[in-house]
């Protein structure tokens, strides 16, 4: 298949593209800058210049391919605190590419969690587009949702939950967790998450909800204690009234999410082989830079 990938030069996309190529697919990656274009080209993919603010260009790109893997997101707007704005952009992108695929039976793989009792979706700004992706199935599109774990970890992870927690720990001198630290975060190694995508493209039924977590949910306290041990600082509970100030700029600390991955592994024959989160934290790569 010819697959169009948004976010092709990003943390996850840069791992997904080589997996798709290795599986025999032709890939075109979206790139908004010369640096991104060079990174996409280095993975072996073709480059299409453009960005999320150009729905007409995205519509045309989707129409030229057999399948779309949508991984890009306006993280800068999200980090600035405008979740609604980032989600609105994402929704417009999904709708634009969905229009190009309508009635073709082609595949659209997007990031999201179908709201149900199977998993807690948490406060993800991507959640608002999950329904829109699902609804593509009503318009002749093979729509597939992939729930990417909030902790997708590896040496490629420079701006995710773990680097942010480590930075806060270094800045404050303690590795904190909110309250009892009993909330859970699902996790998956970047390379394991990437390996799921060609399997999803080739095997997942229309309307599938896939979970890319290799660990259903790790207690946040355990994560904080591991970070503290690696930094040589205490792991401490941050009372609820102080958490917003302590974890400033990181509103996800109290998020409690589980992602049951066993069914996805069985459905696709997906066999994660890379280290779990705690083992990965015990490697050097998260702690070798300030």
N, C-alpha and C positions, 0 to 999 in steps of 0.2 A: 504494500500500500504506500501511497504518498501521504505523509503525515505532516500537518502544519502544527508547530509547537510554539506557543507563546511562553515567555519566561525562559527561553531556551538557554540563555547565558547565566541564569540564576543558580542559586544553591542546589535546588532539586532538578531543575530543567537541564543543567549542564551534565547531570548524571543520567537523566532519562534519555536524552538524545543518543548517546552511544549505545544504550541498551536497545533502542529501537533499530538503530543501524545494524547492530550485531544480529538482530533477529531477522534481518533481510529487508527492512523497510527503507524507503527513501524519505528523508526528512528535510523540511524547510523550517528554519527557525526565525522568529521575529527578533529584530534587533533595532533598538532606538538610537544607538550611537556607533561611532567607528570602533570603539573599544569592544562593545557588545558584539558587533559584527565579526570582529577578529576572533573573539572567543567562540562564537557559534561555528565559524568556519573551521576552527581548530578541532572541533569535535567530529568533523567529517560531514556536517550538514550544509545545505545551501542556505543562503541568507536572503531574507526579505526585510527591507528597511521599513520601519513604521513604529507606531506606539499605540497605547490604549486610548488615546484621545482622538483616534482616527477611525471611527466605525466603518466608514466607506471602504477604507483600505483593508480592514480586517474582514469585512464582508467579501471583498474580492479574493483575498487570500484563502478564505475558507472554501469558496466556490471552486478554486483551482486544485483542491486536494481531495483525497478519499476519506480523511479523518482529521479531526482536530483534537489536540491535547492542550487544554487551556490551563496553564500554570502561573501566568503573570498576574500580579496584583499591585495596586498602588500603595506600596508599603510606606512610602514617604508621607503620604497624606494620613494614613492610619497612625503612624508613629507621632505625627503632629497633633493627634487627638480627634481628627475628623473622620471617625469611623463611618458616619453616614455618607460622607462625600466619597470615600474609597469604595464603599459598597455600591453606591449609585453608579460609579464608573464601571465597576465589575458587572453590574446588571446590564448596562448598556452594551458592553462588550459581548456578553453571552447572547443577548438578543440579536445583535448585529450578525454574529457568526451563525446563530441558530436560523436566522432568516435565509441565509445562503444555503444551508443544508436541508431546509424544509422540503419534505416530499421525496428526498433522494435515498433514504435508508442509510445514509452515511453516518459515521460515528462521531459523537462529541463526548469527550471525556473531560469532566470538570471536577473541581474541588468542592466538596460539600458533604453535609450530613443530613440525611432525611430525618425529619423530626419524628421520633417514635420512641417506644420504650426500650429499643435495642441499645441505645447509647445516648449519653448526655452530650448535646451539641456544644454546650458552654457558650461563652460570650464571643464567639468568632464572628468578625465582621463579614466573612464569606457566607455566613449562614443565610443571609437574605436572598442569595441567588440560587440556593439549592432547589427551591421550588421551581424557579424559572428553568433550571436545567432539567428537572423532572418533566416539566411541561413540554419540553422539546419532543418527548416521546409521543405526544398527542398530535404532532405535526410531521410525522414520518421521519424522525431522526432516531438513530440508535443511541440513546442518551445513557451515560454511565456516570455515577457519582463515586469519587474516591475520597474517603476521609483520611487526610494526611495527619499523622500524629502531631500534636503541638510541639513535642520535642523530637525533631528530626535531626539526629546528631551524627557528627563525623568531623574530620579535619576540614571539611568544606563549610562547616557551620560557623559563620563569623558574626551574625547579628540576631540569632534566635534566642530562645528562652535561656539556654545555658550560658552563653556569653554575657547576657544581661545580668543574670544572677551573680556570676563571677565578678563582674564589674562592680555591682552594688556591694558585694562582700568585701572587695578590695577597698572601695571608697569608705566604707563604714567600719571596717575592722572586725566585723562579725558576719558569719554566714547565717542569714536569717530565714525563718519560715513563719508563716502567719498562724497564730494560735497554737494548736497542737500539731500542726503540720500533717494532718490526717487526710487532706485532699490528695487526689491522685492525678498524675499526668501520664497519658500513654506515650510511648516512645517507639522509635524505629530508626535503624541506621540508614543514612541517606542512600547507600548503595542497595540495600534491601528494598527500600521504598521504590527506587528507580527500577529494579528488576520486576516489580509488579506490573509496570505499564505495558510492556509488550504482551504479557499474558492477558491483561485486561482487554487489550485491543483485539487479540485473537480468540479469546475464550469466553469473555463475560457476556451473559445474556443482556438483551436490551432492558433497560430499567434497573440494572443491578446497582446495589449499594455495596461498595467494597471498603474494607477497613485496612489501611496500610500500616497499622501498628504491629510491631513484633512483640511488644510488651503491653498488655492491656491497660495497665495503670500502675505507676510507681509512686509510693508515698512521697510527698514533697519534702517531708522531714528527712527521709533517707537521702534524697538528692542534696539537700543543704548540708547534711552531716558529711557526705563525701566531699563536697566542695570545701568545707571547713577543714577537713583532714588534709586535703591536698594543699591548701593555702597556709596551714598551720595556725588557724584562728578558730575561736569557739563557734559552734553552731548553737544559736539561741532562738527562743520563741519571741516573736514580736507581737505584743498585745494588739488586739483589733483596733483600738483607738490610735495607735501609732503606726499602723501598717501603711496607710496611704502616704505618710511622710517618708518612712524608711524606704519603701519600694517605689519612690517617686519615678514616674515615667514607665512603670511596669504594672499595669492594672490587672494582670492575669494571675497574680500570686495566689489568690483564693479560689481560682478555677478548679473545679472538681470534675474530671472527665474520665470515662472508661471507653475503650474501643475494643470490642471482642473480635480478634483477628482470626480465630480458628476456622470459622466458616469460609472466609476468603481464601485461606491457605488450602483448604480442601477443595473448594470450587475451582481454583485456578491451577492447582499443583504448584503453588508458590512455596518455596523452601528457603526462608531467610537463613543466611550463613554467617553474618557479620556480628561483632560483639554487641551485647546489650548496653544500656546506658551506663550503668555503674562501672562495668568493665571498661567502657570507652573513656569515662572520666578518669580512670586509673592509668590511662595512657598520658603522654606528655602534652599532646597538641593543644588542649584547651588552656593550658597554664604556662605556655612558653612565651606568650606576649602579654604585655600589660594592658 
